[in-house]
Amino acid sequence: MLRLFVRLVRRPLLPAVRLWRRNIQLRVVAATLLMSLAVVLALGFVVIAQVSKGLLDAKEEAAQSQAAGGFAVAQEKANAPSAVDGPDASDNKVGRDASTWMNSLVKQLASGGQTAFEVVALGAGPDAGGQPSGPFVSGVKGARASGNVDPTASVPAALRRDVNHATGTFKTFSQIRYTAGSGDKAPEPALVVGKRLTDINGDPYDLYYLFPLTQEEESLNLIKVTIATAGVFVVVLLGAIAWLVVRQVVTPVRMAAGIAERLSAGRLQERMKVTGEDDIARLGEAFNKMAQNLQLKIQQLEDLSRMQRRFVSDVSHELRTPLTTVRMAADVIHDARVDFDPITARSAELLAGQLDRFESLLADLLEISRFDAGAAALEAEPIDLRDVVRRVIDGAEPLAEHKGTRIRVLGDTQPVIAEADSRRVERVLRNLVVNAVEHGEGRDVVVRLASAGGAVAVAVRDYGVGLKPGEATRVFNRFWRADPARARTTGGTGLGLSIAVEDARLHGGWLQAWGEPGGGSQFRLTLPRTADEPLRGSPIPLEPEDSRANRARAAADAAGSKASPKAQQGPGRGDRSPIPPRSAVAGALPVPADPTALPGNGSRVVARPADPDQAAADQAVSERAGDTGAEAEQTAAAQEDGAGGR
């Protein structure tokens, strides 16, 4: 479920991820926008913090100055003798109306502030909970406030405790809250400054100045909006600038990439448009010069290749006429060799044999020139590969009898039908069978046919000298020989496998080789069942079941199966059955292959070990884990190469 959820989430994001990975301009612009946004945010926070601190500091300084003046005026009014008091009034202050005096004081102090501040007077004594009591001490009956301010809710309790327990002026930030009769006026942020004073009777009370911060808050909000607007404008502007700058750099690069793709497609006349004298212009000039030199070199190589192909074709055609004349004369001499002395008769036989080889070489050269010129045509029709194999074996029987080799055929019980050119397929199989007989050192040669899915295959297995490491990729090269000192008893030209691999490619198939020193080799021809159908695998594995590595694995499986009866008696393992061992006989035939088995690339060659027994044990351990991955890598290379030979 988790995997399904991740897949459903990733599916709509794939186009965006693909665009992000392929578009460098988008990545640069996005990175510029993100970095610009981070810089603007950091700068905005710093500016707002500095402006806010400056506004609050100025407000505090002005508030403390105004509050100090108000506290001084209030104390002067409390200490000043009243004009109506008699000489003995100072001894009887209790009789004076402190409540009326406090109301008058609050109104007088608040009238000088207009809307700049509000005044609140509270009683000085704390109650049992540590909070100031509601009524004033010594005849002051309640709290007084100006402008419908709620005195107890607007002055924080912490500030009241500080004022009650210490002398001096105290300040804090709070909110001005209004009473219900003020029309539900919203609370306002304010700076509250308070101090302990005494009234006309000498009793203590607390006087507070509340300075609203509405104007500062509006100024700060205006600054925030301004900075945010300017920040957005700057980020967008930087993104546009980055897009324009990157576009000037990316556009020539994209143009160069497009022209490079068209050059690789064969349009060698494509060039970049160069303007200016900057680095991009120099890059364009260098690219155009490179394309021009590349076009010139390719044209030279094409002309040289065309001349070579024409030379080979012309020479091959021109040699046919004198060769025909020489052939007629050689046939006359060869027929009359019975009348010659032994040395002359042997010379006549050698002359006839070499003329046969010369004719074969001319025919192969003409065929190679057709492939090089792209003039080879495929005449495909439904054929049964069993008939082709029988004709090839009939033609190779004289050579097999001379070598003491027996040719066996497997998989011919059912028809193996494919759309192919019978002449070309027969030529490929003739090369494979003759080479297997010649290099098989008198041992059996096994020809195997199989058909599965959309592919048919023919494998030719011999048990001769085999191939050394690296030779499986070179065996299809022209005029290549595994052993230059080895004589060509069949008069081969060295072009047979080169022509064979071209025939396989012409069918859209594969011709691949496998071998190990001293263990023989196997060549596999895989063709699509239907013409123009892509191949996805081969019904015959490239490495045969009786190879040295597979025999080592079979021996290891056999050893494990012998020990399995004792292991089965243990608890919890009674349901295990012995693993059937593979055939370990050198001449054993392969078991039926998995139709989905993927092919190798023709380069699967096993080095010959110094100690076969030790090597078998080592390979049984190492190849059990590594052979699957190696075969998969060979499969990918095989599909890229097409036919195993390069």
C-alpha positions as CSV (number, residue, x, y, z in Angstrom):
1,M,0.0,0.0,0.0
2,L,2.8,2.4,0.8
3,R,4.5,1.7,-2.5
4,L,1.2,2.3,-4.3
5,F,0.7,5.5,-2.5
6,V,4.2,6.7,-3.3
7,R,3.6,5.8,-6.9
8,L,0.3,7.7,-7.1
9,V,2.0,10.7,-5.5
10,R,5.0,10.6,-7.8
11,R,3.1,10.2,-11.0
12,P,1.7,13.8,-11.3
13,L,5.1,15.2,-10.2
14,L,7.1,13.4,-12.9
15,P,6.6,16.1,-15.6
16,A,7.7,18.8,-13.2
17,V,10.7,16.8,-12.1
18,R,11.6,16.1,-15.7
19,L,11.3,19.8,-16.6
20,W,13.4,20.7,-13.6
21,R,16.2,18.3,-14.5
22,R,16.3,19.3,-18.2
23,N,15.8,23.1,-18.0
24,I,18.9,24.9,-16.6
25,Q,17.2,28.3,-17.1
26,L,14.4,27.3,-14.8
27,R,16.8,26.1,-12.1
28,V,18.8,29.3,-12.2
29,V,15.8,31.5,-12.1
30,A,14.2,29.5,-9.2
31,A,17.5,29.6,-7.3
32,T,17.7,33.3,-7.8
33,L,14.2,33.8,-6.6
34,L,14.7,31.7,-3.5
35,M,17.9,33.5,-2.6
36,S,16.4,36.9,-3.3
37,L,13.4,36.1,-1.2
38,A,15.7,35.0,1.7
39,V,17.7,38.2,1.5
40,V,14.6,40.4,1.3
41,L,13.0,38.6,4.3
42,A,16.2,38.9,6.4
43,L,16.5,42.6,5.5
44,G,12.8,43.2,6.2
45,F,13.0,41.7,9.6
46,V,16.1,43.8,10.5
47,V,14.5,47.0,9.2
48,I,11.2,46.4,11.0
49,A,13.0,45.5,14.2
50,Q,15.1,48.7,14.1
51,V,12.1,50.9,13.2
52,S,10.0,49.4,15.9
53,K,12.7,49.8,18.5
54,G,13.2,53.5,17.4
55,L,9.5,54.3,17.6
56,L,9.1,52.7,21.0
57,D,12.2,54.3,22.4
58,A,11.0,57.8,21.2
59,K,7.5,57.0,22.6
60,E,9.0,55.9,26.0
61,E,11.1,59.0,26.2
62,A,8.2,61.4,25.5
63,A,5.9,59.5,27.8
64,Q,8.2,59.5,30.7
65,S,8.7,63.3,30.2
66,Q,5.0,64.0,30.1
67,A,4.3,61.6,33.0
68,A,7.0,63.2,35.2
69,G,5.4,66.6,34.6
70,G,2.0,65.2,35.5
71,F,3.3,63.6,38.7
72,A,4.9,66.8,39.8
73,V,1.7,68.8,39.2
74,A,-0.4,66.3,41.1
75,Q,1.9,66.3,44.1
76,E,2.1,70.1,44.1
77,K,-1.7,70.3,44.1
78,A,-1.8,67.8,47.0
79,N,0.8,69.8,49.0
80,A,-0.6,73.3,48.3
81,P,-2.8,74.8,51.1
82,S,-6.4,75.6,50.1
83,A,-7.4,79.3,50.0
84,V,-10.5,78.5,52.0
85,D,-8.7,76.8,54.8
86,G,-8.3,78.5,58.1
87,P,-5.3,78.8,60.2
88,D,-6.1,75.7,62.0
89,A,-7.0,73.6,58.9
90,S,-3.5,72.0,58.7
91,D,-4.3,70.2,61.9
92,N,-7.6,68.9,60.6
93,K,-6.9,67.6,57.0
94,V,-9.2,64.7,57.5
95,G,-12.1,66.9,57.1
96,R,-11.2,67.9,53.6
97,D,-13.1,66.2,50.7
98,A,-10.4,63.9,49.1
99,S,-12.8,62.2,46.8
100,T,-13.8,65.5,45.1
101,W,-10.2,66.6,45.0
102,M,-9.2,63.3,43.3
103,N,-11.9,63.6,40.6
104,S,-10.9,67.2,39.9
105,L,-7.2,66.2,39.7
106,V,-7.9,63.4,37.2
107,K,-9.9,65.7,35.0
108,Q,-7.4,68.5,35.1
109,L,-4.5,66.1,34.3
110,A,-6.3,64.4,31.4
111,S,-7.5,67.7,29.9
112,G,-3.9,68.6,29.0
113,G,-3.4,65.4,27.0
114,Q,-6.5,65.5,24.7
115,T,-6.1,62.1,23.0
116,A,-2.4,61.8,23.8
117,F,-2.9,60.0,27.1
118,E,-5.4,59.0,29.7
119,V,-5.1,59.3,33.5
120,V,-6.0,56.6,36.1
121,A,-5.9,57.0,39.9
122,L,-6.1,53.9,42.1
123,G,-6.1,53.2,45.8
124,A,-2.7,52.2,47.3
125,G,-3.5,49.3,49.7
126,P,-3.3,45.6,48.5
127,D,-6.0,43.1,49.4
128,A,-5.5,39.6,50.7
129,G,-4.7,38.3,47.2
130,G,-1.9,40.8,46.7
131,Q,-4.0,43.0,44.4
132,P,-4.9,46.6,45.1
133,S,-8.2,47.0,47.0
134,G,-11.1,48.7,45.3
135,P,-11.9,51.7,47.6
136,F,-9.2,54.2,48.5
137,V,-7.7,54.4,51.9
138,S,-8.7,57.2,54.2
139,G,-11.9,58.3,52.5
140,V,-11.1,57.8,48.8
141,K,-14.0,55.6,47.8
142,G,-12.9,54.3,44.4
143,A,-10.7,54.3,41.3
144,R,-10.9,57.3,38.9
145,A,-10.1,57.3,35.2
146,S,-10.6,59.6,32.3
147,G,-12.1,58.9,28.9
148,N,-14.3,55.9,29.9
149,V,-11.1,53.9,30.6
150,D,-11.6,50.7,32.7
151,P,-9.0,51.5,35.5
152,T,-8.5,48.0,36.9
153,A,-8.4,46.2,33.5
154,S,-6.1,48.7,31.8
155,V,-3.4,48.8,34.5
156,P,-1.5,45.4,34.7
157,A,-1.4,43.8,38.2
158,A,2.3,43.4,38.0
159,L,2.8,47.1,37.5
160,R,0.5,47.9,40.5
161,R,2.5,45.5,42.7
162,D,5.7,47.3,41.7
163,V,4.2,50.7,42.4
164,N,2.8,49.6,45.8
165,H,6.0,48.0,47.0
166,A,8.6,50.5,45.9
167,T,9.2,54.1,45.2
168,G,9.9,55.7,41.9
169,T,8.4,55.6,38.4
170,F,7.5,52.3,36.7
171,K,6.4,51.6,33.2
172,T,5.2,48.7,31.1
173,F,3.3,47.9,27.9
174,S,-0.3,46.9,28.1
175,Q,-3.7,47.6,26.5
176,I,-6.2,50.3,27.2
177,R,-9.6,48.7,27.8
178,Y,-12.8,50.8,27.9
179,T,-16.0,50.4,29.9
180,A,-19.3,49.3,28.5
181,G,-20.5,52.8,28.1
182,S,-17.8,53.7,25.5
183,G,-19.6,52.0,22.6
184,D,-17.6,48.7,22.6
185,K,-14.4,50.5,21.7
186,A,-11.7,48.0,20.9
187,P,-8.7,47.8,23.2
188,E,-5.6,49.8,22.2
189,P,-1.9,49.0,22.8
190,A,-0.5,51.5,25.3
191,L,2.5,52.4,27.4
192,V,1.5,52.7,31.1
193,V,3.6,54.8,33.5
194,G,2.8,54.8,37.2
195,K,4.0,56.3,40.5
196,R,3.0,56.4,44.2
197,L,1.8,59.8,45.3
198,T,-0.1,61.3,48.3
199,D,-3.4,63.1,48.3
200,I,-4.4,66.3,50.2
201,N,-4.9,64.3,53.3
202,G,-1.4,62.7,53.1
203,D,-2.8,59.3,52.2
204,P,-1.0,57.3,49.4
205,Y,-2.6,56.6,46.1
206,D,-1.3,55.4,42.7
207,L,-1.4,57.7,39.7
208,Y,-1.0,56.2,36.2
209,Y,-0.5,57.7,32.7
210,L,-1.7,55.6,29.8
211,F,-0.2,56.6,26.4
212,P,-1.9,54.9,23.4
213,L,0.5,53.4,20.8
214,T,-2.1,53.5,18.0
215,Q,-0.2,56.0,15.9
216,E,3.1,54.1,16.3
217,E,1.4,50.9,15.4
218,E,-0.1,52.4,12.3
219,S,3.3,53.8,11.3
220,L,4.9,50.4,11.8
221,N,2.2,48.7,9.8
222,L,2.7,51.2,7.0
223,I,6.4,50.5,7.1
224,K,5.7,46.7,7.0
225,V,3.4,47.0,4.0
226,T,6.0,49.2,2.2
227,I,8.8,46.8,2.9
228,A,6.7,43.8,1.8
229,T,5.6,45.6,-1.4
230,A,9.2,46.7,-2.2
231,G,10.4,43.1,-1.4
232,V,8.0,41.5,-3.7
233,F,8.9,44.0,-6.4
234,V,12.6,43.4,-5.9
235,V,12.3,39.6,-5.9
236,V,10.2,39.7,-9.2
237,L,12.6,42.1,-10.7
238,L,15.6,40.0,-9.8
239,G,13.9,36.9,-11.2
240,A,13.2,38.7,-14.4
241,I,16.8,39.9,-14.6
242,A,18.1,36.4,-13.9
243,W,15.8,35.0,-16.6
244,L,17.0,37.5,-19.2
245,V,20.7,37.0,-18.3
246,V,20.5,33.2,-18.2
247,R,18.5,33.3,-21.5
248,Q,21.4,35.1,-23.2
249,V,23.7,32.3,-22.2
250,V,21.3,29.3,-22.5
251,T,19.9,30.2,-25.9
252,P,23.2,29.7,-27.7
253,V,23.9,26.5,-25.8
254,R,20.5,25.2,-26.8
255,M,21.1,26.2,-30.3
256,A,24.5,24.4,-30.2
257,A,22.8,21.3,-28.8
258,G,20.1,21.3,-31.5
259,I,22.7,21.8,-34.3
260,A,24.9,19.0,-32.7
261,E,21.9,16.6,-32.8
262,R,21.3,17.5,-36.5
263,L,25.0,17.0,-37.2
264,S,24.8,13.6,-35.6
265,A,21.8,12.8,-37.8
266,G,23.9,13.5,-40.9
267,R,23.0,17.1,-41.7
268,L,26.6,18.2,-41.8
269,Q,25.8,21.6,-43.4
270,E,24.2,22.9,-40.2
271,R,26.0,25.9,-38.6
272,M,25.4,28.3,-35.6
273,K,24.5,31.9,-36.1
274,V,27.3,34.0,-34.6
275,T,26.8,37.7,-33.6
276,G,29.1,39.9,-31.6
277,E,32.6,39.2,-30.3
278,D,32.0,38.0,-26.8
279,D,32.7,34.5,-25.3
280,I,29.4,33.1,-26.7
281,A,30.4,34.4,-30.2
282,R,33.8,32.7,-29.9
283,L,32.1,29.5,-28.8
284,G,29.9,29.7,-31.9
285,E,32.8,30.3,-34.2
286,A,34.7,27.4,-32.6
287,F,31.7,25.2,-33.0
288,N,31.2,26.1,-36.6
289,K,34.9,25.5,-37.3
290,M,34.6,22.1,-35.6
291,A,31.5,21.2,-37.7
292,Q,33.3,22.3,-40.9
293,N,36.4,20.3,-40.2
294,L,34.2,17.3,-39.2
295,Q,32.2,17.6,-42.4
296,L,35.4,17.8,-44.4
297,K,36.9,14.7,-42.7
298,I,33.7,12.8,-43.1
299,Q,33.5,13.6,-46.8
300,Q,37.1,12.6,-47.2
301,L,36.4,9.3,-45.4
302,E,33.3,8.7,-47.5
303,D,35.2,9.4,-50.7
304,L,38.0,7.1,-49.6
305,S,35.5,4.4,-48.6
306,R,33.7,4.8,-51.9
307,M,36.9,4.6,-53.8
308,Q,37.9,1.5,-51.9
309,R,34.5,-0.2,-52.4
310,R,34.6,0.7,-56.1
311,F,38.2,-0.5,-56.4
312,V,37.3,-3.9,-54.8
313,S,34.2,-4.2,-56.9
314,D,36.0,-3.3,-60.1
315,V,39.0,-5.5,-59.4
316,S,36.7,-8.4,-58.6
317,H,34.8,-7.9,-61.8
318,E,37.9,-7.4,-63.9
319,L,39.5,-10.5,-62.5
320,R,36.6,-12.7,-63.5
321,T,37.6,-12.6,-67.2
322,P,41.2,-13.7,-66.8
323,L,40.2,-16.1,-64.1
324,T,37.8,-17.8,-66.4
325,T,40.5,-18.2,-69.0
326,V,42.9,-19.5,-66.4
327,R,40.2,-21.8,-65.1
328,M,39.7,-23.3,-68.5
329,A,43.4,-23.9,-69.0
330,A,43.8,-25.3,-65.5
331,D,40.9,-27.7,-66.1
332,V,42.5,-29.0,-69.3
333,I,45.8,-29.5,-67.4
334,H,44.1,-31.1,-64.4
335,D,42.2,-33.5,-66.7
336,A,45.5,-34.5,-68.4
337,R,47.5,-34.9,-65.2
338,V,47.5,-38.7,-65.5
339,D,50.0,-38.4,-68.4
340,F,52.3,-36.2,-66.4
341,D,55.1,-37.1,-64.1
342,P,54.2,-37.1,-60.4
343,I,55.7,-33.6,-59.7
344,T,53.8,-32.0,-62.6
345,A,50.6,-33.9,-61.7
346,R,50.8,-32.6,-58.1
347,S,51.3,-29.1,-59.4
348,A,48.2,-29.4,-61.6
349,E,46.2,-30.5,-58.5
350,L,47.5,-27.6,-56.5
351,L,46.7,-25.2,-59.3
352,A,43.1,-26.4,-59.4
353,G,42.7,-26.1,-55.7
354,Q,44.1,-22.6,-55.5
355,L,41.9,-21.5,-58.4
356,D,38.9,-22.8,-56.5
357,R,40.0,-20.7,-53.5
358,F,40.6,-17.7,-55.7
359,E,37.1,-17.9,-57.1
360,S,35.6,-18.2,-53.6
361,L,37.7,-15.2,-52.5
362,L,36.4,-13.1,-55.5
363,A,32.8,-14.1,-54.7
364,D,33.2,-13.2,-51.0
365,L,34.8,-9.8,-52.0
366,L,31.9,-9.0,-54.2
367,E,29.5,-9.9,-51.5
368,I,31.3,-7.8,-49.0
369,S,31.3,-4.9,-51.4
370,R,27.6,-5.2,-51.7
371,F,27.2,-5.0,-48.0
372,D,29.5,-2.0,-47.8
373,A,27.6,-0.2,-50.5
374,G,24.3,-0.9,-48.9
375,A,23.1,-2.8,-52.0
376,A,22.4,-6.1,-50.3
377,A,18.8,-7.1,-50.7
378,L,16.8,-9.6,-48.6
379,E,14.5,-12.0,-50.4
380,A,12.6,-13.3,-47.3
381,E,10.0,-16.1,-47.5
382,P,8.7,-18.6,-45.0
383,I,11.2,-21.5,-44.8
384,D,11.8,-24.5,-42.6
385,L,15.2,-24.2,-41.0
386,R,15.4,-28.0,-40.7
387,D,15.6,-28.3,-44.5
388,V,18.4,-25.7,-44.6
389,V,20.3,-27.6,-41.9
390,R,20.0,-30.9,-43.7
391,R,21.4,-29.4,-46.9
392,V,24.3,-27.8,-45.0
393,I,25.1,-31.1,-43.2
394,D,24.9,-33.1,-46.5
395,G,27.4,-30.7,-48.0
396,A,29.8,-30.9,-44.9
397,E,29.7,-34.7,-44.6
398,P,32.7,-35.3,-46.8
399,L,34.8,-33.0,-44.7
400,A,33.4,-34.5,-41.5
401,E,34.3,-38.0,-42.6
402,H,37.8,-36.9,-43.5
403,K,38.1,-35.3,-40.0
404,G,36.5,-38.3,-38.2
405,T,33.7,-36.0,-36.9
406,R,30.1,-36.9,-36.4
407,I,27.5,-34.2,-36.9
408,R,24.4,-34.6,-34.7
409,V,21.1,-32.6,-35.0
410,L,18.8,-31.8,-32.1
411,G,15.4,-30.1,-32.0
412,D,14.4,-31.2,-35.5
413,T,11.3,-33.1,-34.5
414,Q,9.0,-30.1,-35.1
415,P,9.0,-27.5,-37.8
416,V,11.1,-24.4,-37.3
417,I,9.5,-21.8,-39.5
418,A,10.8,-18.3,-40.1
419,E,10.6,-15.6,-42.7
420,A,14.2,-15.5,-44.1
421,D,16.3,-15.6,-47.2
422,S,17.1,-19.3,-47.6
423,R,20.3,-18.7,-49.6
424,R,21.8,-16.3,-47.0
425,V,20.8,-18.5,-44.0
426,E,22.3,-21.5,-45.7
427,R,25.5,-19.6,-46.3
428,V,25.7,-18.6,-42.6
429,L,25.1,-22.1,-41.3
430,R,27.5,-23.6,-43.8
431,N,30.2,-21.3,-42.5
432,L,29.4,-22.3,-38.9
433,V,29.3,-26.0,-39.5
434,V,32.4,-26.1,-41.6
435,N,34.3,-24.1,-39.1
436,A,33.1,-26.3,-36.3
437,V,34.2,-29.5,-38.1
438,E,37.6,-27.9,-39.0
439,H,38.3,-26.8,-35.5
440,G,36.6,-29.6,-33.6
441,E,39.6,-31.9,-33.6
442,G,37.6,-35.0,-34.6
443,R,35.0,-34.6,-31.8
444,D,31.2,-34.5,-32.3
445,V,29.6,-31.3,-33.6
446,V,26.1,-30.7,-32.3
447,V,23.6,-28.6,-34.3
448,R,20.6,-27.6,-32.3
449,L,17.3,-25.9,-33.5
450,A,14.7,-24.2,-31.3
451,S,11.8,-21.9,-31.6
452,A,10.0,-19.9,-29.0
453,G,8.0,-16.7,-28.9
454,G,8.9,-14.5,-31.8
455,A,12.4,-16.0,-32.4
456,V,14.1,-19.0,-33.9
457,A,17.6,-20.1,-33.3
458,V,20.3,-22.5,-34.6
459,A,23.3,-23.2,-32.4
460,V,26.5,-25.0,-33.6
461,R,28.5,-26.6,-30.8
462,D,32.0,-28.1,-31.1
463,Y,34.4,-29.4,-28.5
464,G,37.7,-28.4,-30.1
465,V,40.3,-25.8,-29.3
466,G,37.7,-23.2,-28.3
467,L,38.3,-19.5,-28.1
468,K,40.6,-17.5,-25.8
469,P,39.4,-14.5,-23.8
470,G,38.6,-11.6,-26.1
471,E,38.5,-13.7,-29.3
472,A,34.7,-14.0,-29.3
473,T,34.4,-10.3,-30.2
474,R,37.1,-10.5,-32.9
475,V,36.1,-13.7,-34.5
476,F,33.7,-11.8,-36.9
477,N,36.4,-9.4,-38.1
478,R,37.5,-9.7,-41.7
479,F,40.5,-12.0,-42.4
480,W,40.9,-12.7,-38.7
481,R,42.3,-16.1,-37.6
482,A,42.5,-17.5,-34.1
483,D,45.8,-19.2,-35.0
484,P,47.7,-17.6,-37.8
485,A,50.0,-20.6,-38.1
486,R,47.1,-23.0,-38.6
487,A,46.6,-24.2,-42.2
488,R,43.3,-23.7,-44.0
489,T,42.5,-27.3,-45.0
490,T,39.2,-26.3,-46.5
491,G,40.5,-23.3,-48.5
492,G,38.7,-20.7,-46.5
493,T,39.1,-17.0,-47.5
494,G,38.8,-15.4,-44.0
495,L,35.6,-13.6,-44.9
496,G,33.1,-16.2,-44.1
497,L,32.1,-15.1,-40.6
498,S,32.2,-11.4,-41.7
499,I,29.7,-12.2,-44.4
500,A,27.7,-14.4,-42.0
501,V,27.3,-11.6,-39.4
502,E,26.2,-9.2,-42.2
503,D,23.6,-11.7,-43.3
504,A,22.3,-12.0,-39.8
505,R,22.1,-8.2,-39.4
506,L,20.3,-8.0,-42.7
507,H,17.6,-10.3,-41.3
508,G,17.4,-8.2,-38.1
509,G,19.0,-11.1,-36.1
510,W,22.0,-11.9,-34.1
511,L,25.1,-14.0,-34.7
512,Q,27.0,-14.5,-31.5
513,A,29.9,-16.6,-30.3
514,W,30.9,-18.2,-27.0
515,G,34.0,-20.2,-26.2
516,E,36.5,-21.4,-23.6
517,P,40.1,-22.6,-24.1
518,G,40.1,-26.3,-24.6
519,G,36.3,-26.5,-24.0
520,G,35.1,-25.8,-27.5
521,S,32.9,-23.1,-28.7
522,Q,29.3,-22.4,-29.7
523,F,28.0,-20.1,-32.4
524,R,24.3,-19.1,-32.2
525,L,22.2,-17.6,-35.0
526,T,19.0,-16.0,-33.8
527,L,16.4,-14.8,-36.3
528,P,13.0,-13.2,-35.9
529,R,10.1,-15.5,-36.7
530,T,8.5,-12.7,-38.7
531,A,10.5,-10.3,-40.9
532,D,11.0,-6.8,-39.4
533,E,10.0,-8.1,-35.9
534,P,12.4,-6.9,-33.1
535,L,14.2,-9.6,-31.1
536,R,13.8,-9.7,-27.4
537,G,15.6,-13.0,-26.6
538,S,16.8,-16.2,-28.0
539,P,15.3,-19.7,-27.3
540,I,18.9,-21.1,-26.9
541,P,21.3,-19.9,-24.3
542,L,24.6,-18.6,-25.6
543,E,26.6,-20.5,-23.0
544,P,25.9,-24.3,-23.4
545,E,24.8,-26.4,-20.5
546,D,27.9,-28.6,-20.7
547,S,30.4,-25.7,-20.4
548,R,33.1,-25.9,-17.7
549,A,31.3,-23.4,-15.4
550,N,27.9,-25.2,-15.7
551,R,29.6,-28.6,-15.1
552,A,31.2,-27.1,-11.9
553,R,27.8,-25.9,-10.8
554,A,26.3,-29.3,-11.5
555,A,29.0,-31.0,-9.5
556,A,28.3,-28.7,-6.6
557,D,24.5,-29.4,-6.9
558,A,25.3,-33.1,-7.0
559,A,27.4,-32.8,-3.8
560,G,24.6,-30.9,-2.1
561,S,22.0,-33.5,-3.1
562,K,24.1,-36.3,-1.6
563,A,24.1,-34.5,1.7
564,S,20.5,-33.6,1.6
565,P,19.0,-36.9,3.0
566,K,20.7,-36.4,6.3
567,A,19.7,-32.8,6.4
568,Q,16.1,-33.7,5.7
569,Q,16.0,-35.7,8.9
570,G,16.5,-32.5,11.0
571,P,13.6,-30.7,12.6
572,G,11.7,-28.4,10.3
573,R,13.5,-29.6,7.1
574,G,11.7,-32.8,6.3
575,D,9.8,-31.2,3.4
576,R,12.9,-30.4,1.4
577,S,13.6,-32.5,-1.7
578,P,17.0,-33.1,-3.3
579,I,17.9,-30.8,-6.1
580,P,18.3,-32.8,-9.3
581,P,21.9,-32.3,-10.5
582,R,22.7,-31.1,-14.0
583,S,24.5,-33.3,-16.4
584,A,28.3,-33.3,-15.7
585,V,29.3,-35.3,-18.7
586,A,31.5,-33.4,-21.2
587,G,29.5,-34.6,-24.2
588,A,26.1,-34.3,-22.6
589,L,23.5,-32.4,-24.6
590,P,21.9,-29.2,-23.3
591,V,18.5,-29.4,-21.7
592,P,15.6,-27.4,-23.3
593,A,16.3,-23.7,-22.8
594,D,14.0,-21.2,-21.2
595,P,12.2,-19.3,-24.1
596,T,12.7,-16.1,-22.2
597,A,16.4,-16.5,-21.8
598,L,18.2,-13.4,-22.9
599,P,21.3,-13.5,-25.2
600,G,24.8,-12.5,-24.4
601,N,26.9,-10.2,-26.5
602,G,29.2,-12.8,-27.9
603,S,32.1,-12.1,-25.7
604,R,31.5,-14.7,-23.0
605,V,34.9,-16.5,-23.0
606,V,36.1,-18.4,-20.0
607,A,39.9,-18.4,-19.3
608,R,41.4,-21.8,-19.1
609,P,42.5,-22.6,-15.5
610,A,45.8,-24.3,-14.5
611,D,44.0,-26.8,-12.3
612,P,40.6,-27.9,-13.7
613,D,39.4,-29.4,-10.5
614,Q,40.3,-26.4,-8.4
615,A,38.9,-24.1,-11.0
616,A,35.6,-26.0,-11.0
617,A,35.3,-25.7,-7.3
618,D,36.1,-22.0,-7.4
619,Q,33.7,-21.3,-10.3
620,A,30.9,-23.2,-8.5
621,V,31.0,-20.7,-5.7
622,S,31.8,-17.4,-7.6
623,E,29.6,-17.9,-10.7
624,R,26.6,-18.9,-8.7
625,A,26.3,-15.3,-7.5
626,G,28.0,-13.4,-10.4
627,D,26.9,-15.2,-13.5
628,T,23.4,-13.8,-13.6
629,G,24.6,-10.1,-13.5
630,A,27.3,-10.8,-16.1
631,E,24.8,-12.4,-18.5
632,A,22.5,-9.4,-18.1
633,E,25.3,-7.0,-19.0
634,Q,26.1,-9.1,-22.0
635,T,22.5,-9.0,-23.0
636,A,22.4,-5.2,-23.0
637,A,25.6,-5.2,-25.1
638,A,24.2,-7.8,-27.5
639,Q,21.1,-5.8,-28.2
640,E,23.3,-2.7,-28.9
641,D,25.8,-4.6,-31.1
642,G,23.1,-6.4,-33.0
643,A,25.1,-9.5,-33.9
644,G,27.9,-10.0,-31.4
645,G,30.7,-9.2,-33.7
646,R,32.3,-5.8,-34.0
